[in-house]
Amino acid sequence: SNFQNAVVFPNKISTEQQSLILVKRLLAVAVSCITYLRGIFPESAYGTRYLDDLCVKILREDRNCPGSTQLVKWYANFNMCTVLNRFHVFILKIQVYTHPEDPQTITECYHFKFKYTHNGPLLDFSSKNKQNDSTITCADTKKASVLLIRKIYVLMQNLGPLPNDVCLTMKLFYYDEVTPPDYQPPGFKEGECEGMIFEGEPMHLNVGEVPTPFHMLKVKVTTEKQRMENADKSILKQGDANVPLQVLRLDKDDTGEQKKQHM
């Protein structure tokens, strides 16, 4: 469950378990890159690893930085609960807020949506032409993973800075109909789906997605619109492999479904 093991790519993804391990490793890389590039933890809280030819910073426990140690522990708890339970759909949100006494008013949010593609491999589970017949290879997954991390780097380097002192909270949303009613993920406490207030005007950015033969991971960022003012506008329109960063109003599949929330 260590972040530092995050960057090893398997030679094949032939079982659900291998897919799950890879998706969780990719989550560790994405969370590390985002927190590093947003300046949330000091340099000492990161080690350097390589994903293909891409140099990435990976979060580690740092006794001088309780926050990074806490996030690594949260990730370990998250790891445990997803191995024990196969959620069909769940969303992990890391929310950034500025007032310790008011965690409901957030200034930035990172969304990681996991979908178990139980109908067979789907390259894009929102498209009308379901590609059930196409087999996703390990090379496809690896290419999409590297592209996702590159896009995270481009986006984060273009965003205006966060306030100096910020706090983080991690929330896990999962869907009641596919989860035992008394299930409680270790290290999380049950939370109400209370309202969330955004400081300023939110801007939703669809960063990218990674398919495996068994899962789909989608990454989105919600930030304050003013932080995008000086961004290179071309990053919203272009991207390698014709996968641009999209500005979203609201993603339909993130609404209208019952969620249970843990934090």
WOGITA-V359459 format. One record per pair of residues at least 4 apart in sequence whose ideal C-beta (glycine too) atoms are under 8 Angstrom apart, sorted by the first residue. I is the first residue (numbers start at 1). GAP is how many residues later the second one is. Records with the same first field share a line. If there is no record, write none. Layout:
# WOGITA-V359459
I: GAP  GAP
This chain:
# WOGITA-V359459
1: 74  75  78  79
2: 4  70  74
3: 25  29  55  56  57  69  72
4: 43  45  54  56
5: 20
6: 19  20  22  23  26  43  52
7: 18  22  42  43  44  49  51
8: 17
9: 13  42  43  129  133  136
10: 8  11  12  128
11: 127
12: 6  126
13: 5  6  9  125  128  199  200  201
14: 4  199
15: 4  199
16: 4  70  198
17: 4
18: 4
19: 4  193  194  195  196
20: 4  62  63  66  194  195
21: 4
22: 4  119  190
23: 4  91  187  189  192  194
24: 4  54  55  58
25: 4
26: 4  119  122  184  191
27: 4  48  65  85  190
28: 4  30  31  47
29: 4  22  27  29  116  120
30: 4  80  82  118  119  122  189
31: 4  28  40  44  63  79  81
32: 4  14  24  25  26  27
33: 4  23  24  116  119  120  123
34: 4  60  76  118  122  187
35: 5  6  24  33  36
36: 4  5  10  21  23
37: 115  116  119  120
38: 58  70  118  121  124
39: 122  123
40: 27  56  122  126  128
41: 4  5  18  21  24  26  27  30
42: 20  22  23
44: 18  20  21
45: 14  15  17  20  22  23
46: 11  12  13  14
47: 10  11  13
48: 7  8  9  10
49: 6  7  8  9
50: 4  5  6
51: 5  94  95  98
52: 90  94
54: 92  95  96
56: 93
59: 9  12  13
60: 8  12
61: 7  8  11
62: 6  7
63: 6
65: 4
66: 4
67: 4  101
68: 4
69: 4
70: 4
71: 4  97  99
72: 4
73: 4  114
74: 4  96  113
75: 4
76: 4  111
77: 4  108  109  110  111
78: 4  14  92  94  107  109
79: 4
80: 4  105  106  107
81: 4  91  104  105  106  107
82: 4  5  8  32
85: 94  95  98  100
86: 30
87: 27  29  87  88  91  92
88: 27  28  30  87  90
89: 24  25  26  27  85  86  89  168
90: 23  24  82  83  84  85
91: 20  21  22  23  81  82  83  163  168
92: 19  20  22  78  79  80  81
93: 16  17  18  19  77  78  79  80
94: 15  16  18  74  75  76
95: 8  11  13  14  73  74  75  76  101
96: 10  11  12  13  66  70  71  72
97: 5  6  7  8  9  10  69  70  71  72
98: 7  9  65  67  68  69  101
99: 6
100: 67
103: 64  66
104: 90  91  92  93
105: 92  93  94
106: 90  91  92  93
107: 55  56  59  91  92  93  117
108: 54  113  114  115  116  119
109: 112  113
110: 109  110  111
111: 107  108  109  110  111  143
112: 105  106  107
113: 104  105  106  107  141
114: 101  102  103
115: 10  100  101  103
116: 98  99
117: 4  5  8  94  97  98  99
119: 11  13
120: 12
121: 10  11  13  14  15  90  91  92  93
122: 8  9  10  89  94
123: 4  8  11  13  88
124: 7  85  87
125: 5  91
126: 127
127: 4
135: 78
136: 4  5  75  76  77
137: 4
138: 4
139: 4
140: 4  71
141: 4  69  70  71  72
142: 4
143: 4  98
144: 4  64  65  66  67
145: 4  65
146: 4
147: 4  61  92  93  94  96
148: 4  59  60  61  62  71
149: 4
150: 4  90
151: 4  56  57  88  92  94
152: 4  55  56  67
153: 4
154: 4  81  91
155: 4  50  52  66  80  90
158: 70  72  73  74  77
159: 64  68  69  72
160: 64  66  67  68  69  70
161: 66
162: 4
169: 94
170: 93
171: 20  90  91  92
172: 13  16  89  90  91
173: 86  87  88
174: 4  5  85  86  88
175: 4  82  83  84  85
176: 5  82  83  84
177: 81
179: 4  81
184: 4  5  6  78
185: 77
188: 74  75
189: 73  74
190: 70  71  72
191: 70  71  72
192: 69
193: 66  67  68
198: 4  24  26
199: 25
200: 24  25  26
201: 23  24  25
202: 20  21  22  23
203: 19  20  21  22  24  25  44
204: 16  17  18  43  44  45  46  47
205: 15  16  17  18  31  40  41  42  43
206: 12  14  39  40  41  42  45
207: 12  13  14  38
208: 10  11  35  37
209: 7  8  9  10
210: 6  7
211: 4  5
212: 4
220: 28  31
223: 4  5
225: 4
227: 4
231: 4  5
233: 4
234: 4
235: 4  10
236: 8  9  10  11
237: 7
238: 6
239: 4  5  6
250: 4  5
251: 4
252: 4
253: 4
